[in-house]
């Protein structure tokens, strides 16, 4: 279900407005208002993604670290066994 749009007034630099007009086709926007709505939605999504990354990064790092430690332990055990066999 779509919300009704309301009019808001914001200050923008004229150079930014010119660049926005040039990029309307590239953004597949029908108007400057549509362009701004798309840009704001994109930025909100970006900020939400940053929060997820900040939350998940330590978890992923710890998981990867524990997997590497497990592989290191297995390789060390195998090298020790090979050294014992070779010493015999």
Long-range contacts (C-beta under 8 A, 24 or more apart in sequence): 5-33
